[in-house]
Amino acid sequence: MVVTVETDRLTLRPPVEGDRERFVELFTNEAFMVFAGVLDAVAANARFDRMLTVAKTIPYGKQPVIDRANGTVVGYTGVDTVELDGLVRLEWGWRFVPEARGHGYATEATTALLDVAGACDSGDVLCIIAADNRASRRVADKTGFRWWKRVNWDGDPVDPTDLLVRSIGAGGPPLLAPDVA
């Protein structure tokens, strides 16, 4: 199922091979990858490959967010998978270029794609945010995510991470990842 979503300012659509150069540029950019760590070219290409793979299986997998005014990819929103407590769950995330931050794009794009998710599935999706990432926490709050618990992600005792959840569709148990390998 291929879905393109348009809002007043943005277009969201599944990633295509033609997006690779832009995403490799973004994934290797320190300002874009704040709170996650910059990737080298090999890891950036692998991450983009993962976006392509997930989008083939999940209609609300991580997708390019395109500024309709100029046609530029300004970020992404959507789900990927993450293992937590022995379950491979769907995890929602977003990331935007610095120039697009503070304009409501993350909230606008995430809200639009959450509507798609709610039409496809029912259950809880996870959101993982660095505890000191106040901007992402505001987006999460505005888009209906609620705080669940604080953890030391990947055993990191220094930088706490907040786990949030949000029901999509009719709600229900955690949404587990389909086989997207």
C-alpha positions, 0 to 999 in steps of 0.5 A: 500500500503506497500512500502519499499524504499532503498537508498545507505545507508538506508532502509525505511519501514512501522513500524512493531510491532517488532520495538516497543522496539527500538522506546520506547527506543528512545522516552524515550531518552533525546538525541533523543527527543531533541526539543520535550521532553522525553516521559515516557514508556506509552506515548512512547508506545502510540506514537509508536501505532500512528506510526503503525496506520498512516502507515496503512492508509498513505504509507508515514506515519512516518517510521523507517530509518534503517542503511543498514550497521548494520541493526539498526533503526537510526530514522524516517521520514514521516507524522503524523497529526496535527490540525492547524487553524481548519484543520487536516493536514499532517505534515512531521517530522524526528528525528535521533539518535545523532550518525546518525546526521550530515551524511546526513541521514535525507536529504537522507531518507526524500528525498526518502520518499517524492518521495513516497509521490509525487507518492501517493498524490498532495498538500502541507504538513506542517513541524513544526520546533523549530525556534532554531533547525538549523540542522532540518531547513537545512534538511527542506531547502535541501528537498524543504520545504519553510518557511511559518510563525512563531507561538507560538505553543500550546500558548508557548510565549517563544519558537517560532516555524516555520511552513514550507510547501512543495508541493508534487506531482502536488502541490495544497491545504493543504493535509488534513489527512484521517481518521486515528483514 
